[in-house]
C-alpha cells in the first residue's frame, strides 16, 4: 500500500496569499463598498485553497496578489459558497 503525498497548495509559487476575514472585517468591507455578499465573486468551499485555510460557506477571503507593474499589491475578495451537486 502506497502513501499519498499531501501537497500544501499555499506554498506553491503561483498561489497568492489568501486571508480569511473575520465576521467584523467582512461586515466592514461590505459597508465600505456598499455591497451585499452576493455581489462578490465566488469561490467554492471545496476549492483546495479554501480547504487549506478552513473557509466555510458564508466566509469572505481576501486574496493579496503582488504586482510588478502597478502598485505593490492588489487585493481581491471572494465569497465562499457551497457547490451545487
N, C-alpha and C positions, 0 to 999 in steps of 0.2 A: 504494500500500500504506500503510495507516494503522498507526501505532504504538499499542499498548495502554498506557494509563497504569497504573503499578503503585501501588497504594494500600497504605500502611503501616497495617495494622489496629491496631497497638499505639498509634497516635496518635489513634485515634477516641475521642471523649469518653465513650462508653458501654462501652468495653473497659477493665476494671480491670487493675491491674498483675499480670503473670504472671512468676513467677520459677522457673527450672529449678533444682531441688535437686541438689546433688552426691550421689554414692553414699553418702557418710558422713552427710550431712544426712537423706537418705531413710531410712537404717538407724536413726538416732536417733529419727526421727518414728515409725517402726513400733514400735520398742521402747517409746517413751514411752506410746503408746496401746495397746500390747499387741495389735496387729492385724497382719494379713497384707496384702500389697499388693493382693490381690484384694478386700479389704474396702472399699477406697476407691472413690468414684465414678470413672467412666472418662471419658476424652476421647480421641477418635480421633487417630491420628498425622497424618491428612490435614486436621485442623482448621486453619483459617487461622492462628490464634494459635500452635498447636503448631509449624507450619511456620516461622513468623516467628522463634520463639525457638530453633529447632533441636532440638526434643524428638523423641526416638525411643522405640520400644516399650520398655516397662520403666521409663522415667523417671517421676519424680513432679514435678508442677508445683504450686507454691504460688500461690494467687490471693489478692491483697490488695484487698479492696473497702472503700472509705471508707463510713462510716455516719454519717448526720446525726442519727439518732435514738437510738442506743445508745452504744457506745464509739467511739473514734477510727476503728478499722478492724476488719474481720472477716476472718479467714483461712480459706480453703477449700483443699482438696487434691484433685488429680486424678491418676489413674494413666493413663499413655499406653498405648494399645492399638491394634493394627492392626485395621482394619475388615475384617470378613469379606466376601468377594466372592461 
